Amino acid sequence: MAAEDLDWGPQQDINSTRVMNTVLNAESPQLVVLNGDLITGENTFLENSTNYVDEIVAPLVERNLKWASTYGNHDSDFNISGEGILARERMYPNSLTQSMVHSANSGVSNYFLPVYPADTSIRTPALLLWFFDSKGGNSFQQRTANATAVPRPDWVDQSVVDWFVDENARLFQYYNRTVPSLAFYHIPVNAMLAFQNQGVSPTQEPGINDDVPLAQQGQGALQGDASGGITEYGGQDIPFMKALLNTPGLMAAFSGHDHGDDWCFKWNSTLPGMNFSGNGLDLCFGRHTGYGGYGTWTRGSRQILLSKQNLGKSVKTWVRLEDNRISGKVNLNRTYGRDEYSPIADTSSKY
Protein backbone atom coordinates (compact mmCIF):
# COMPACT_ATOMS: atom_id res chain seq x y z
CA MET A 1 0.00 0.00 0.00
CA ALA A 2 1.27 3.48 -0.91
CA ALA A 3 -0.26 6.46 0.91
CA GLU A 4 0.41 9.75 -0.89
CA ASP A 5 0.13 13.38 0.16
CA LEU A 6 -1.31 12.92 3.62
CA ASP A 7 -0.49 16.62 4.25
CA TRP A 8 -1.30 16.19 7.92
CA GLY A 9 -2.53 19.28 9.74
CA PRO A 10 -4.92 20.10 12.58
CA GLN A 11 -8.10 20.59 10.53
CA GLN A 12 -7.74 17.50 8.37
CA ASP A 13 -6.58 14.87 10.86
CA ILE A 14 -9.90 13.16 11.56
CA ASN A 15 -10.80 12.63 7.91
CA SER A 16 -7.26 11.53 6.99
CA THR A 17 -7.29 8.94 9.77
CA ARG A 18 -10.67 7.70 8.56
CA VAL A 19 -9.27 7.16 5.04
CA MET A 20 -6.26 5.29 6.40
CA ASN A 21 -8.43 3.03 8.55
CA THR A 22 -10.83 2.28 5.70
CA VAL A 23 -8.07 1.31 3.30
CA LEU A 24 -6.08 -0.69 5.85
CA ASN A 25 -9.17 -2.65 6.89
CA ALA A 26 -10.03 -3.46 3.28
CA GLU A 27 -6.55 -4.39 2.08
CA SER A 28 -4.51 -5.70 5.06
CA PRO A 29 -1.14 -4.79 3.46
CA GLN A 30 2.18 -6.25 4.52
CA LEU A 31 4.02 -2.94 4.09
CA VAL A 32 2.84 0.67 3.88
CA VAL A 33 4.81 3.26 1.92
CA LEU A 34 4.23 6.86 3.00
CA ASN A 35 5.28 8.44 -0.29
CA GLY A 36 5.92 12.05 0.64
CA ASP A 37 4.12 15.12 1.99
CA LEU A 38 3.38 13.50 5.31
CA ILE A 39 2.84 16.90 6.97
CA THR A 40 1.78 20.37 5.77
CA GLY A 41 5.01 21.83 7.09
CA GLU A 42 4.30 25.48 6.37
CA ASN A 43 1.41 25.37 8.86
CA THR A 44 3.40 23.96 11.79
CA PHE A 45 5.15 25.38 14.84
CA LEU A 46 8.79 24.61 15.58
CA GLU A 47 8.14 23.18 19.04
CA ASN A 48 5.78 20.41 17.93
CA SER A 49 5.98 20.12 14.13
CA THR A 50 7.12 16.49 14.08
CA ASN A 51 4.53 15.39 16.65
CA TYR A 52 2.12 14.91 13.75
CA VAL A 53 4.12 11.80 12.84
CA ASP A 54 2.53 10.12 15.87
CA GLU A 55 -0.96 10.72 14.47
CA ILE A 56 0.01 9.65 10.95
CA VAL A 57 1.42 6.29 12.02
CA ALA A 58 -1.13 5.54 14.76
CA PRO A 59 -3.30 3.36 12.46
CA LEU A 60 -0.15 1.45 11.45
CA VAL A 61 1.11 1.02 15.00
CA GLU A 62 -2.35 -0.18 16.06
CA ARG A 63 -2.17 -2.96 13.43
CA ASN A 64 1.54 -3.69 14.03
CA LEU A 65 2.32 -2.85 10.39
CA LYS A 66 5.74 -1.89 9.09
CA TRP A 67 6.14 1.24 6.99
CA ALA A 68 8.75 3.11 4.95
CA SER A 69 8.65 6.79 3.99
CA THR A 70 9.90 9.19 1.40
CA TYR A 71 9.71 12.91 2.12
CA GLY A 72 8.06 15.51 -0.08
CA ASN A 73 8.14 19.25 -0.60
CA HIS A 74 5.70 19.99 2.24
CA ASP A 75 7.85 18.00 4.69
CA SER A 76 10.49 20.73 4.67
CA ASP A 77 9.82 24.31 5.72
CA PHE A 78 10.99 26.91 8.22
CA ASN A 79 9.68 24.95 11.20
CA ILE A 80 10.10 21.37 10.00
CA SER A 81 12.74 19.23 8.30
CA GLY A 82 13.19 15.76 6.91
CA GLU A 83 15.84 15.13 9.55
CA GLY A 84 13.33 15.98 12.27
CA ILE A 85 10.65 13.74 10.77
CA LEU A 86 13.13 10.86 10.46
CA ALA A 87 14.17 11.27 14.10
CA ARG A 88 10.52 11.05 15.12
CA GLU A 89 9.95 7.99 12.93
CA ARG A 90 12.94 6.26 14.52
CA MET A 91 11.10 6.27 17.83
CA TYR A 92 8.98 3.46 16.36
CA PRO A 93 10.48 -0.01 15.82
CA ASN A 94 8.12 -0.64 12.87
CA SER A 95 9.51 2.28 10.88
CA LEU A 96 11.90 1.10 8.17
CA THR A 97 12.72 4.62 6.92
CA GLN A 98 16.44 5.27 6.56
CA SER A 99 18.95 7.79 5.22
CA MET A 100 21.89 6.39 3.27
CA VAL A 101 23.21 9.42 1.35
CA HIS A 102 24.73 12.35 3.22
CA SER A 103 25.74 15.19 0.94
CA ALA A 104 24.92 18.89 1.04
CA ASN A 105 21.95 18.59 -1.33
CA SER A 106 20.96 14.92 -1.08
CA GLY A 107 17.92 15.34 1.11
CA VAL A 108 17.10 12.69 3.69
CA SER A 109 14.97 9.74 2.55
CA ASN A 110 17.35 8.04 0.10
CA TYR A 111 17.77 4.33 0.85
CA PHE A 112 16.83 0.81 -0.20
CA LEU A 113 15.18 -2.11 1.55
CA PRO A 114 15.82 -5.76 0.63
CA VAL A 115 12.77 -8.03 0.79
CA TYR A 116 13.62 -11.67 1.47
CA PRO A 117 11.60 -14.82 0.73
CA ALA A 118 9.70 -16.55 3.52
CA ASP A 119 12.29 -19.35 3.35
CA THR A 120 14.93 -18.04 5.77
CA SER A 121 17.60 -20.29 4.28
CA ILE A 122 17.62 -18.12 1.13
CA ARG A 123 20.10 -15.28 1.60
CA THR A 124 19.38 -13.42 -1.66
CA PRO A 125 16.56 -10.84 -1.63
CA ALA A 126 13.53 -11.59 -3.78
CA LEU A 127 12.92 -7.85 -4.23
CA LEU A 128 14.57 -4.47 -3.68
CA LEU A 129 12.59 -1.36 -2.76
CA TRP A 130 14.31 1.94 -3.61
CA PHE A 131 13.30 5.23 -1.97
CA PHE A 132 14.37 8.70 -3.10
CA ASP A 133 14.05 12.21 -1.72
CA SER A 134 12.88 14.60 -4.46
CA LYS A 135 13.16 17.47 -1.95
CA GLY A 136 11.53 20.85 -2.66
CA GLY A 137 9.82 23.00 -0.07
CA ASN A 138 11.83 25.48 1.99
CA SER A 139 14.99 25.25 4.07
CA PHE A 140 14.71 24.59 7.79
CA GLN A 141 15.26 27.67 9.98
CA GLN A 142 16.68 29.74 7.13
CA ARG A 143 15.58 33.15 5.80
CA THR A 144 16.73 35.39 2.97
CA ALA A 145 17.93 38.95 3.56
CA ASN A 146 14.32 39.96 2.91
CA ALA A 147 13.14 37.61 5.67
CA THR A 148 11.41 35.23 3.24
CA ALA A 149 11.80 31.46 3.02
CA VAL A 150 14.75 29.86 1.22
CA PRO A 151 13.45 27.41 -1.45
CA ARG A 152 15.10 23.99 -1.84
CA PRO A 153 15.84 22.27 -5.19
CA ASP A 154 12.94 19.97 -6.13
CA TRP A 155 14.62 17.05 -7.84
CA VAL A 156 16.65 13.96 -6.93
CA ASP A 157 20.19 15.21 -6.47
CA GLN A 158 23.17 14.07 -8.56
CA SER A 159 24.87 12.73 -5.42
CA VAL A 160 21.87 10.43 -4.92
CA VAL A 161 21.92 9.35 -8.57
CA ASP A 162 25.61 8.46 -8.26
CA TRP A 163 24.92 6.46 -5.09
CA PHE A 164 21.99 4.68 -6.79
CA VAL A 165 24.10 3.66 -9.79
CA ASP A 166 27.03 2.53 -7.65
CA GLU A 167 24.83 0.64 -5.19
CA ASN A 168 23.03 -1.17 -8.01
CA ALA A 169 26.36 -2.30 -9.42
CA ARG A 170 27.55 -3.41 -5.98
CA LEU A 171 24.38 -5.40 -5.30
CA PHE A 172 24.55 -7.11 -8.69
CA GLN A 173 28.14 -8.14 -8.04
CA TYR A 174 27.39 -9.27 -4.49
CA TYR A 175 24.35 -11.41 -5.36
CA ASN A 176 25.57 -12.35 -8.86
CA ARG A 177 22.09 -11.78 -10.26
CA THR A 178 19.58 -9.07 -11.10
CA VAL A 179 17.10 -8.61 -8.27
CA PRO A 180 13.67 -7.25 -9.31
CA SER A 181 12.88 -3.86 -7.82
CA LEU A 182 10.40 -1.02 -7.37
CA ALA A 183 11.12 2.69 -6.80
CA PHE A 184 9.28 5.39 -4.82
CA TYR A 185 9.71 9.18 -4.84
CA HIS A 186 7.32 12.03 -4.23
CA ILE A 187 7.60 14.44 -7.19
CA PRO A 188 7.11 12.87 -10.64
CA VAL A 189 9.76 13.02 -13.35
CA ASN A 190 9.55 14.91 -16.63
CA ALA A 191 8.62 11.77 -18.56
CA MET A 192 5.19 11.82 -16.92
CA LEU A 193 4.53 15.37 -18.11
CA ALA A 194 5.78 14.49 -21.59
CA PHE A 195 3.43 11.50 -21.71
CA GLN A 196 0.54 13.62 -20.42
CA ASN A 197 1.22 16.12 -23.21
CA GLN A 198 1.15 13.24 -25.70
CA GLY A 199 -2.19 12.06 -24.35
CA VAL A 200 -3.38 9.83 -21.50
CA SER A 201 -5.93 7.28 -22.69
CA PRO A 202 -8.85 6.74 -20.28
CA THR A 203 -9.03 3.08 -21.36
CA GLN A 204 -5.33 2.19 -21.74
CA GLU A 205 -4.06 4.31 -18.80
CA PRO A 206 -7.19 4.45 -16.64
CA GLY A 207 -7.19 6.99 -13.84
CA ILE A 208 -8.00 10.58 -13.05
CA ASN A 209 -6.03 13.07 -15.17
CA ASP A 210 -7.15 16.43 -13.82
CA ASP A 211 -3.84 18.09 -12.90
CA VAL A 212 -2.98 19.37 -16.36
CA PRO A 213 -0.18 20.24 -16.75
CA LEU A 214 1.20 18.19 -13.89
CA ALA A 215 4.02 19.52 -11.69
CA GLN A 216 7.31 17.67 -12.20
CA GLN A 217 10.76 17.59 -10.68
CA GLY A 218 12.65 20.80 -11.47
CA GLN A 219 9.54 22.87 -12.12
CA GLY A 220 7.08 23.64 -9.38
CA ALA A 221 5.28 26.31 -7.44
CA LEU A 222 7.11 27.80 -4.48
CA GLN A 223 5.35 27.39 -1.13
CA GLY A 224 4.88 29.18 2.17
CA ASP A 225 5.96 32.82 2.26
CA ALA A 226 8.08 32.18 -0.84
CA SER A 227 4.92 31.30 -2.80
CA GLY A 228 3.93 33.08 -5.99
CA GLY A 229 6.88 31.98 -8.11
CA ILE A 230 7.58 29.01 -10.36
CA THR A 231 10.98 27.35 -10.68
CA GLU A 232 12.17 26.85 -14.26
CA TYR A 233 12.60 23.35 -15.65
CA GLY A 234 16.04 22.79 -17.14
CA GLY A 235 16.44 19.02 -17.33
CA GLN A 236 17.44 18.70 -13.67
CA ASP A 237 15.90 15.22 -13.40
CA ILE A 238 17.48 13.78 -16.57
CA PRO A 239 20.31 11.99 -14.69
CA PHE A 240 17.74 10.41 -12.36
CA MET A 241 15.47 9.33 -15.23
CA LYS A 242 18.39 7.76 -17.08
CA ALA A 243 19.50 5.97 -13.92
CA LEU A 244 16.00 4.52 -13.51
CA LEU A 245 15.97 3.33 -17.12
CA ASN A 246 19.44 1.80 -16.77
CA THR A 247 18.52 -0.23 -13.69
CA PRO A 248 18.09 -3.90 -14.65
CA GLY A 249 15.07 -5.48 -13.02
CA LEU A 250 13.30 -2.21 -12.14
CA MET A 251 9.64 -2.98 -12.79
CA ALA A 252 7.84 0.24 -11.87
CA ALA A 253 8.29 3.61 -10.15
CA PHE A 254 5.64 5.40 -8.07
CA SER A 255 5.20 9.10 -7.31
CA GLY A 256 2.56 11.41 -5.82
CA HIS A 257 2.53 15.24 -5.55
CA ASP A 258 -0.14 15.90 -8.20
CA HIS A 259 -3.36 15.31 -6.30
CA GLY A 260 -5.52 15.20 -9.42
CA ASP A 261 -3.63 12.43 -11.24
CA ASP A 262 -3.53 8.68 -10.50
CA TRP A 263 -2.75 6.96 -13.82
CA CYS A 264 0.14 4.71 -14.87
CA PHE A 265 1.93 4.55 -18.22
CA LYS A 266 4.51 2.37 -19.92
CA TRP A 267 7.52 4.42 -20.99
CA ASN A 268 8.60 2.59 -24.16
CA SER A 269 9.19 5.41 -26.64
CA THR A 270 10.82 8.80 -27.10
CA LEU A 271 8.28 11.23 -25.68
CA PRO A 272 7.60 14.78 -26.93
CA GLY A 273 10.33 17.20 -25.91
CA MET A 274 12.74 14.44 -24.82
CA ASN A 275 15.84 13.17 -26.64
CA PHE A 276 16.10 9.70 -25.12
CA SER A 277 13.73 6.77 -25.11
CA GLY A 278 12.09 4.70 -22.44
CA ASN A 279 12.62 0.96 -22.22
CA GLY A 280 9.23 -0.26 -21.01
CA LEU A 281 9.50 0.98 -17.42
CA ASP A 282 6.07 1.60 -15.88
CA LEU A 283 5.57 4.92 -14.08
CA CYS A 284 2.58 5.45 -11.80
CA PHE A 285 0.93 8.09 -9.69
CA GLY A 286 -0.56 7.19 -6.35
CA ARG A 287 -3.82 8.63 -5.06
CA HIS A 288 -4.21 11.65 -2.80
CA THR A 289 -4.78 10.02 0.59
CA GLY A 290 -5.03 12.80 3.16
CA TYR A 291 -7.43 15.69 3.60
CA GLY A 292 -4.67 18.30 3.67
CA GLY A 293 -3.69 20.14 0.52
CA TYR A 294 -5.74 21.06 -2.53
CA GLY A 295 -8.51 19.23 -4.36
CA THR A 296 -11.82 17.50 -3.63
CA TRP A 297 -11.18 14.20 -5.39
CA THR A 298 -12.28 11.07 -3.55
CA ARG A 299 -9.36 10.08 -1.35
CA GLY A 300 -7.69 6.70 -1.49
CA SER A 301 -4.43 4.81 -1.71
CA ARG A 302 -2.63 2.90 -4.44
CA GLN A 303 -2.22 -0.82 -3.78
CA ILE A 304 0.68 -2.80 -5.22
CA LEU A 305 0.53 -6.60 -5.41
CA LEU A 306 3.47 -8.78 -6.33
CA SER A 307 3.44 -12.55 -6.67
CA LYS A 308 6.36 -14.93 -6.39
CA GLN A 309 5.38 -16.60 -9.66
CA ASN A 310 5.34 -13.38 -11.73
CA LEU A 311 8.02 -11.40 -9.91
CA GLY A 312 9.94 -9.37 -12.46
CA LYS A 313 7.24 -9.90 -15.09
CA SER A 314 4.16 -8.08 -13.85
CA VAL A 315 2.81 -5.86 -11.08
CA LYS A 316 -0.87 -5.73 -10.24
CA THR A 317 -2.05 -2.38 -8.93
CA TRP A 318 -5.25 -0.52 -8.13
CA VAL A 319 -6.57 2.31 -6.01
CA ARG A 320 -8.68 1.56 -2.95
CA LEU A 321 -10.97 4.55 -2.36
CA GLU A 322 -12.24 5.93 0.93
CA ASP A 323 -15.77 4.71 0.09
CA ASN A 324 -14.31 1.18 -0.29
CA ARG A 325 -14.59 1.08 -4.10
CA ILE A 326 -11.71 -0.14 -6.27
CA SER A 327 -10.59 2.19 -9.06
CA GLY A 328 -8.22 1.72 -11.99
CA LYS A 329 -7.21 -1.89 -11.45
CA VAL A 330 -4.51 -2.77 -14.01
CA ASN A 331 -1.78 -5.31 -14.65
CA LEU A 332 1.59 -3.71 -15.37
CA ASN A 333 2.87 -6.41 -17.71
CA ARG A 334 4.48 -6.41 -21.15
CA THR A 335 1.18 -5.54 -22.86
CA TYR A 336 0.19 -2.71 -20.53
CA GLY A 337 -0.42 0.40 -22.60
CA ARG A 338 -2.10 -1.72 -25.29
CA ASP A 339 -4.56 -3.58 -23.09
CA GLU A 340 -8.02 -2.03 -22.74
CA TYR A 341 -9.68 -1.28 -19.39
CA SER A 342 -12.90 0.40 -18.34
CA PRO A 343 -12.59 4.15 -17.73
CA ILE A 344 -12.71 5.13 -14.07
CA ALA A 345 -15.28 7.37 -12.40
CA ASP A 346 -13.86 10.81 -11.53
CA THR A 347 -15.63 11.51 -8.24
CA SER A 348 -15.38 13.94 -5.34
CA SER A 349 -15.28 13.31 -1.62
CA LYS A 350 -18.42 13.72 0.44
CA TYR A 351 -16.48 15.25 3.33
Residue pairs with C-beta under 8 A, 6 or more apart in sequence:
1 23
1 24
1 27
1 29
1 31
1 32
1 33
1 301
1 302
1 303
1 304
1 320
2 32
2 33
2 35
2 184
2 254
2 256
2 286
2 301
2 302
2 303
2 304
3 20
3 23
3 32
3 33
3 34
3 35
3 286
3 289
3 290
3 301
4 35
4 36
4 37
4 186
4 256
4 257
4 285
4 286
4 287
4 288
4 289
4 301
4 302
5 36
5 37
5 72
5 256
5 257
5 259
5 286
5 288
5 289
5 290
5 292
5 293
6 16
6 34
6 37
6 38
6 39
6 56
6 289
6 290
6 292
7 16
7 37
7 38
7 39
7 40
7 74
7 290
7 291
7 292
7 293
8 16
8 38
8 39
8 40
8 52
8 55
8 56
8 290
8 292
9 39
9 40
9 43
9 44
9 52
9 292
10 43
11 291
12 290
12 291
12 292
13 55
15 291
15 299
15 351
16 56
16 289
16 290
16 291
16 292
16 299
17 55
17 58
17 59
18 322
19 289
19 290
19 291
19 299
19 300
19 301
19 322
20 59
20 289
20 301
21 59
22 320
22 322
22 323
22 324
23 289
23 300
23 301
23 320
23 322
24 32
24 59
24 60
24 63
24 65
26 320
26 324
27 301
27 303
27 320
29 65
29 303
30 65
30 66
31 65
31 66
31 67
31 68
31 96
32 60
32 65
32 66
32 67
32 68
33 67
33 68
33 69
33 70
33 129
33 131
33 184
33 254
34 56
34 67
34 68
34 69
34 70
35 69
35 70
35 72
35 184
35 185
35 186
35 254
35 255
35 256
35 286
36 69
36 70
36 71
36 72
36 73
36 75
36 134
36 185
36 186
36 187
36 256
36 257
37 72
37 73
37 74
37 75
37 186
37 256
37 257
37 290
37 292
37 293
38 52
38 53
38 56
38 69
38 71
38 72
38 75
38 85
39 49
39 50
39 52
39 53
39 56
39 74
39 75
39 80
39 85
40 74
40 292
40 293
41 49
41 74
41 75
41 76
41 77
41 79
41 80
41 137
41 138
42 74
42 77
42 78
42 138
42 223
42 224
44 52
44 77
44 79
44 80
45 79
46 78
46 79
46 80
46 141
49 79
49 80
49 84
50 80
50 84
50 85
50 87
50 88
51 88
53 85
53 88
53 89
54 88
57 67
57 89
57 92
57 94
57 95
60 66
60 67
60 94
61 92
61 94
64 94
65 94
66 94
66 95
66 96
67 94
67 95
67 96
67 97
68 95
68 96
68 97
68 113
68 129
68 131
68 184
69 85
69 89
69 95
69 97
69 109
69 131
70 109
70 131
70 132
70 133
70 134
70 184
70 185
70 186
71 82
71 85
71 107
71 108
71 109
71 133
71 135
71 186
72 134
72 136
72 137
72 186
72 187
72 256
72 257
73 134
73 135
73 136
73 137
73 152
73 154
73 186
73 187
73 220
73 223
73 257
74 137
74 223
74 293
75 81
75 82
75 85
75 137
76 82
76 135
76 136
76 137
76 138
76 139
76 140
76 152
77 137
77 138
77 140
77 149
77 223
77 224
78 138
78 139
78 140
78 141
78 142
78 143
78 149
78 224
79 140
79 141
80 140
81 108
81 140
82 107
82 108
82 109
82 133
83 108
83 140
84 140
85 108
86 97
86 99
86 108
86 109
89 95
89 97
90 97
96 113
97 109
97 111
97 131
98 109
98 111
98 113
98 131
99 108
99 109
99 110
99 111
100 110
100 111
100 112
100 163
101 107
101 110
101 111
101 159
101 160
101 163
103 157
103 159
103 160
105 135
105 153
105 157
105 159
106 133
106 157
106 159
106 160
107 133
107 134
107 135
107 156
107 157
107 160
108 133
109 131
109 132
109 133
110 131
110 132
110 133
110 156
110 160
110 163
110 164
111 131
112 128
112 129
112 130
112 131
112 167
113 128
113 129
113 131
114 125
114 127
114 128
114 179
115 125
115 126
115 127
115 128
115 129
116 122
116 123
116 124
116 125
116 126
117 126
117 308
124 175
124 177
124 179
125 175
125 179
126 179
126 180
126 308
126 311
127 179
127 180
127 181
127 182
127 306
127 311
128 171
128 179
128 180
128 181
128 182
128 249
129 181
129 182
129 183
129 184
130 164
130 181
130 182
130 183
130 184
130 250
131 183
131 184
131 185
132 156
132 160
132 164
132 183
132 184
132 185
132 240
133 156
133 160
133 185
133 186
134 154
134 155
134 156
134 185
134 186
134 187
134 217
134 255
135 152
135 153
135 154
135 155
135 156
135 157
136 151
136 152
136 153
136 154
136 186
136 187
136 220
136 223
137 151
137 152
137 154
137 223
137 224
138 149
138 150
138 151
138 152
138 223
138 224
138 226
139 149
139 150
139 151
139 152
142 149
142 150
143 149
143 150
144 150
148 225
148 226
149 222
149 223
149 224
149 225
149 226
150 226
151 222
151 226
151 231
153 236
154 187
154 217
154 218
154 219
154 220
154 231
155 187
155 217
155 218
155 236
155 237
155 240
156 185
156 217
156 237
156 240
158 239
160 240
161 239
161 240
161 243
164 243
164 247
165 243
165 246
168 247
168 248
171 179
172 178
172 179
172 248
178 248
178 249
179 249
180 249
180 250
180 251
180 311
180 312
181 247
181 249
181 250
181 251
182 250
182 251
182 252
182 253
182 254
182 304
182 315
183 244
183 247
183 250
183 252
183 253
183 254
184 253
184 254
184 255
185 253
185 254
185 255
186 255
186 256
186 257
187 215
187 216
187 217
187 220
187 255
187 257
188 214
188 215
188 216
188 217
188 255
188 257
188 258
188 283
188 285
189 216
189 217
189 237
189 240
189 241
189 244
189 253
189 255
189 283
190 216
190 217
190 218
190 233
190 235
190 237
190 238
190 241
190 274
191 241
191 267
191 271
191 274
191 278
191 283
192 214
192 216
192 255
192 265
192 283
192 285
193 213
193 214
193 216
194 271
194 272
194 273
194 274
195 265
195 267
195 271
195 283
196 209
196 212
196 213
196 214
196 261
197 213
197 271
197 272
197 273
198 271
198 272
200 207
200 209
200 263
200 265
202 209
202 343
202 344
203 340
203 341
203 342
203 343
204 337
204 338
204 339
204 340
204 341
205 263
205 264
205 265
205 337
206 263
206 328
206 330
206 341
206 342
206 343
206 344
207 261
207 262
207 263
207 264
207 285
207 319
207 327
207 328
207 344
208 260
208 261
208 262
208 263
208 297
208 344
208 346
209 260
209 261
209 263
210 260
210 261
210 297
210 346
211 258
211 259
211 260
211 261
214 257
214 258
214 261
215 221
215 257
215 258
216 233
216 237
217 236
217 237
217 240
218 231
218 232
218 233
218 234
218 235
218 236
218 237
219 230
219 231
219 232
219 233
220 230
220 231
221 227
221 229
221 230
222 228
222 229
222 230
222 231
242 276
244 250
244 253
244 281
245 267
245 276
245 278
245 279
245 281
249 312
250 281
251 281
251 282
251 312
251 315
251 332
252 264
252 281
252 282
252 283
252 284
252 304
252 315
252 317
252 332
253 281
253 282
253 283
253 284
254 283
254 284
254 285
254 286
254 302
254 304
255 283
255 284
255 285
255 286
256 285
256 286
256 288
258 285
259 288
259 293
259 294
259 295
259 297
260 288
260 295
260 297
261 285
262 285
262 286
262 287
262 288
262 300
262 302
262 319
262 327
262 328
263 284
263 285
263 328
264 282
264 283
264 284
264 285
264 317
264 328
264 330
264 332
264 336
265 282
265 283
265 337
266 278
266 280
266 281
266 282
266 332
266 336
266 337
267 278
267 279
267 280
267 281
267 282
267 283
268 277
268 278
268 279
268 280
268 337
269 277
269 278
270 276
270 277
270 278
271 278
280 334
282 315
282 332
282 336
284 302
284 317
284 332
285 302
286 301
286 302
286 319
287 299
287 300
287 301
287 302
287 319
287 321
287 327
288 295
288 297
288 299
288 300
289 299
289 300
289 301
290 299
291 299
291 349
291 351
296 348
296 349
297 346
297 347
297 348
297 349
298 321
298 322
298 323
298 347
298 348
298 349
299 321
299 322
299 349
300 319
300 320
300 321
300 322
300 327
301 319
301 320
302 317
302 318
302 319
303 317
303 318
303 319
303 320
304 315
304 316
304 317
305 315
305 316
305 317
306 315
306 316
307 316
310 333
313 333
313 334
314 331
314 332
314 333
314 334
315 331
315 332
315 333
316 329
316 330
316 331
316 332
317 329
317 330
317 332
318 326
318 327
318 328
318 329
318 330
319 326
319 327
319 328
320 326
320 327
321 327
322 349
323 350
327 344
327 345
328 341
328 344
329 341
330 336
330 339
330 341
331 339
